[in-house]
């Protein structure tokens, strides 16, 4: 019987050849201040598609210039970005991969080199910041919608909204960072309003067929119980694919703890628990390096997809090697990770 890791799955009419996912990981140093795709980006993603990956999610790509996480982040805030982004799509499709793009806004995590005073749902008392106005929130909604239109025009099979890792959408969802008293704060449903409105607008404007809406969420918001509630709301709103990662930690609430016999970390555990509570496909991620680890998750139906980040960074052929039962190039676990400073510094990377 064929290993389920290599069985195809169809989402919104897109046939994904296996359950291996290359998650979004920013290629620092490849873009310039204007956020345009370079030949290095194209070759980077082409190599992973050629290497057999089923689903590639292109790195966090910013919807507006003053919301970037760095000055060299890819952009999707202008129609001028479309031709370059389409080159990534073409390279991935030529080699059989389904390709989505993660669209993003840094919010309070925007560095001062990008925005003089970062803005978010509420003021961050630990640094200079300000609270977004209702008018600004409406503008951000429109910028997410426009970014989704550009992604579709570039040929992407879908988008992933970045609602994890402490960025803007995550900041609105989390009670740790959202202290608003208007329609965007208070109850979970109100804190989710920005994300849910964006999902509704994209679905209404881009249609319900042949375009995947994914959402990267935190499993701890700030508890796993909250994460499950969020996942259910996202499913009802029209999300097609959940990608469960880490959210904003609360200083007063311990992180979710998996059972002692669970062979992965708490982030993967959150994803497997959320999988039990929704009917849409779920991607789990974090610390999964080897094909045997990935197969264990899929064979036991703990999730629908496994995202392998650093494994794909050091070895573009990770998926093909897994299929052929070959050993992939191992991540050397450099601390701090040298790839995230510059890919050329990664000592194990083959391309």
C-alpha positions in Angstrom: 0.0 0.0 0.0 1.3 3.4 -1.0 2.5 5.7 1.8 -0.2 8.2 2.4 2.4 11.0 2.5 2.6 10.6 -1.3 -1.1 10.3 -2.0 -2.6 13.3 -3.9 -5.4 15.5 -2.5 -7.6 18.0 -4.3 -8.6 21.4 -2.9 -10.7 23.8 -4.9 -10.1 21.9 -8.0 -6.3 22.0 -7.5 -4.7 18.5 -7.5 -1.8 18.5 -5.1 0.4 15.6 -5.8 1.5 14.8 -2.3 1.2 16.0 1.3 4.6 17.7 1.5 4.4 21.4 2.0 7.2 24.0 1.7 6.0 26.6 4.2 6.5 30.4 3.7 10.0 31.4 4.7 11.3 34.9 3.8 14.3 35.0 1.6 16.1 37.8 3.3 18.6 39.7 1.1 17.1 38.7 -2.2 14.7 41.6 -2.7 15.4 45.3 -2.6 13.4 48.2 -1.1 10.8 48.0 -3.9 9.9 44.4 -3.1 10.4 43.0 -6.6 11.0 39.3 -7.4 14.6 38.6 -8.5 16.0 35.7 -10.5 17.2 34.2 -7.1 13.6 34.0 -5.9 12.5 32.2 -9.1 15.3 29.7 -8.9 14.7 29.1 -5.2 11.1 28.1 -5.7 11.7 26.4 -9.0 14.3 24.0 -7.3 11.7 23.0 -4.7 9.0 22.4 -7.2 11.4 20.3 -9.3 12.3 18.5 -6.2 8.8 17.1 -5.9 7.1 19.3 -3.3 3.3 19.0 -3.5 2.4 22.5 -2.2 4.6 25.5 -2.1 3.6 28.6 -0.1 5.6 31.6 -1.2 7.1 33.6 1.6 5.3 36.4 3.5 4.7 39.1 0.9 3.5 42.5 2.1 0.3 44.2 1.2 1.5 47.7 1.8 5.0 49.2 1.9 4.7 50.6 5.4 3.7 47.2 6.9 6.8 45.2 5.9 8.8 43.1 8.4 12.0 44.3 6.7 13.2 46.6 3.9 13.9 43.6 1.7 10.6 41.8 2.0 8.7 40.9 -1.2 5.8 43.2 -2.1 2.4 42.7 -3.5 1.2 46.3 -2.9 1.4 47.3 -6.5 0.4 46.0 -9.9 4.0 46.4 -10.8 4.8 43.3 -8.7 2.6 41.0 -10.7 5.0 40.2 -13.6 7.8 39.1 -11.2 5.4 37.1 -9.0 4.0 35.3 -12.1 7.6 34.1 -12.9 7.6 32.2 -9.6 4.1 30.7 -10.4 5.3 29.6 -13.9 8.4 28.0 -12.5 6.5 26.0 -9.9 3.7 25.0 -12.3 6.2 23.8 -14.9 7.4 21.3 -12.4 4.1 20.1 -11.1 3.7 22.0 -7.8 0.6 23.8 -6.6 1.7 27.3 -5.4 0.1 29.7 -3.1 1.4 33.0 -1.7 1.3 34.2 1.9 0.0 37.8 2.2 1.1 39.8 5.2 1.2 43.0 7.3 3.6 43.4 10.2 1.5 45.7 12.3 3.2 46.4 15.6 6.2 44.3 14.5 7.0 46.6 11.6 10.5 47.9 12.3 11.2 51.6 12.6 13.4 51.4 9.5 10.2 50.7 7.6 7.6 52.8 9.6 8.6 55.6 12.0 5.8 54.6 14.4 4.4 51.1 14.0 0.6 50.7 14.3 -1.6 47.9 15.4 -4.9 47.2 17.1 -3.7 48.8 20.4 -0.6 50.6 21.6 2.4 48.5 22.6 3.5 49.9 25.9 7.0 48.5 25.4 7.9 50.6 22.4 6.7 53.7 20.4 3.5 52.7 18.6 0.0 53.8 17.9 -3.5 52.4 17.6 -5.0 52.1 14.1 -8.0 54.2 13.3 -11.2 52.7 11.8 -10.4 54.4 8.5 -6.9 52.8 8.5 -8.4 49.4 9.3 -10.8 49.7 6.3 -7.8 50.7 4.1 -5.9 47.6 5.3 -8.9 45.4 4.4 -8.9 46.8 0.9 -5.1 46.3 0.6 -5.5 42.6 1.5 -8.3 42.3 -1.1 -6.2 44.0 -3.8 -3.3 41.8 -2.9 -5.5 38.7 -3.4 -6.6 40.0 -6.8 -2.9 40.5 -7.8 -2.1 37.0 -6.6 -4.8 35.5 -8.7 -3.8 37.6 -11.7 -0.2 36.4 -11.3 -1.5 32.9 -11.5 -1.3 31.7 -8.0 -3.5 28.8 -7.0 -4.5 30.6 -3.8 -3.4 32.9 -1.0 -2.6 32.3 2.7 -3.4 35.0 5.1 -0.7 35.4 7.7 -2.6 35.3 11.0 0.2 33.9 13.2 3.7 34.7 14.6 2.5 38.0 16.2 1.9 39.9 13.0 -1.1 42.2 12.4 -4.0 39.8 12.0 -2.6 37.8 14.9 -2.4 41.0 17.0 -6.1 41.7 16.4 -7.1 38.2 17.3 -5.1 38.0 20.5 -6.4 39.4 23.8 -2.7 39.9 24.7 -2.3 42.7 22.1 -5.8 43.8 21.3 -7.4 46.0 24.0 -9.9 47.8 21.8 -13.4 48.6 23.0 -15.0 49.1 19.5 -16.2 46.5 17.0 -12.7 45.2 16.6 -12.1 44.4 20.3 -13.6 42.5 23.2 -15.1 39.1 22.4 -13.3 36.6 20.3 -15.7 37.2 17.5 -15.0 41.0 17.5 -11.2 40.4 17.7 -11.6 38.1 14.7 -13.6 40.7 12.7 -10.7 42.0 10.7 -9.7 38.5 9.5 -13.2 37.4 8.9 -14.1 40.5 6.9 -11.0 40.0 4.7 -11.9 36.4 4.1 -15.5 37.3 3.2 -14.4 40.1 0.9 -11.9 37.9 -0.9 -14.4 35.0 -1.3 -17.1 37.4 -2.6 -14.9 39.2 -5.0 -12.8 36.4 -6.3 -15.5 33.7 -6.4 -15.9 30.4 -4.7 -14.3 28.2 -7.3 -10.7 27.3 -8.1 -9.0 29.7 -5.7 -7.8 28.5 -2.4 -8.0 30.7 0.7 -5.6 29.5 3.4 -5.0 30.9 6.8 -1.9 30.5 9.0 -3.1 30.7 12.6 -1.7 30.3 16.1 -2.8 27.1 17.9 -2.4 29.0 21.2 -4.5 32.2 21.3 -3.6 32.2 24.1 -4.9 28.7 24.8 -5.5 25.6 22.6 -9.2 25.9 23.4 -9.2 29.4 21.9 -7.3 28.1 18.9 -10.0 25.5 18.3 -12.7 28.1 18.5 -10.7 30.3 16.0 -10.3 27.4 13.6 -14.0 26.7 13.6 -14.8 30.4 12.9 -12.4 30.4 10.0 -13.9 27.3 8.5 -17.4 28.8 8.7 -16.1 32.0 7.1 -14.9 30.1 4.0 -11.3 29.2 4.6 -10.2 26.1 2.6 -7.0 25.3 4.3 -5.6 25.8 7.9 -1.9 26.1 8.6 -1.5 25.8 12.4 1.6 27.4 13.8 2.4 29.6 16.9 0.5 32.6 18.1 1.1 35.3 20.7 2.0 33.8 24.1 0.4 35.2 27.2 2.7 35.8 30.2 0.1 34.4 32.5 -1.0 31.3 30.6 1.3 28.3 30.1 1.8 26.9 26.6 -0.3 23.9 25.6 1.4 20.7 26.6 1.1 17.5 24.5 0.7 14.1 26.3 4.0 12.5 27.3 3.7 9.9 24.5 3.2 12.5 21.7 6.3 12.4 19.5 6.3 16.0 18.4 6.3 19.5 20.0 3.4 21.6 21.3 2.9 23.4 18.0 2.4 20.2 16.1 0.2 19.0 18.9 -2.1 22.0 18.5 -2.4 21.4 14.8 -3.4 17.7 15.4 -6.0 18.7 18.0 -7.5 21.4 15.7 -7.6 18.8 12.9 -10.0 16.8 15.1 -12.4 19.8 15.3 -12.7 20.9 11.7 -13.6 19.3 8.4 -11.2 21.3 6.1 -7.6 20.2 5.5 -5.0 21.1 8.1 -1.2 21.6 7.7 1.0 21.0 10.8 4.5 22.5 11.1 7.5 23.0 13.3 10.5 20.8 13.9 9.5 18.2 11.4 12.7 17.4 9.5 12.7 13.8 8.2 10.4 11.8 5.9 9.8 9.3 8.6 8.5 12.0 10.9 6.2 13.4 8.1 4.9 9.9 7.2 4.1 9.2 10.9 1.8 12.2 11.0 0.1 11.5 7.7 -0.2 7.7 8.1 -1.9 8.2 11.4 -4.2 10.8 10.0 -3.1 13.4 12.5 -3.1 16.0 9.8 -3.6 16.3 6.0 -0.3 18.0 5.2 3.1 18.3 6.8 5.1 21.5 6.3 8.9 20.9 6.2 10.7 24.2 6.4 14.4 23.8 7.1 14.5 20.4 5.4 13.4 22.2 2.1 15.9 25.0 2.6 18.9 22.7 2.8 17.6 20.1 0.3 15.4 21.2 -2.6 14.8 17.5 -3.5 13.5 16.7 0.0 10.2 15.3 -1.3 11.6 13.3 -4.2 14.2 11.8 -1.9 11.4 10.9 0.6 9.4 9.2 -2.2 12.5 7.2 -3.3 13.4 6.3 0.3 16.7 8.3 0.0 18.3 10.3 2.8 17.9 14.0 2.4 20.6 16.5 3.3 20.2 17.2 7.1 19.7 20.6 8.6 22.7 21.3 10.8 20.5 23.1 13.3 22.7 26.2 13.3 21.8 28.6 16.2 20.9 31.2 15.2 19.8 29.8 11.8 22.2 31.3 9.3 19.8 30.9 6.4 17.4 33.4 7.8 20.2 36.0 7.8 21.2 35.1 4.2 20.7 31.9 2.3 24.2 32.0 1.1 25.4 31.6 4.6 23.6 28.3 5.2 26.4 25.7 5.4 24.2 22.7 4.4 22.2 24.3 1.6 22.6 22.7 -1.8 21.0 25.5 -3.8 
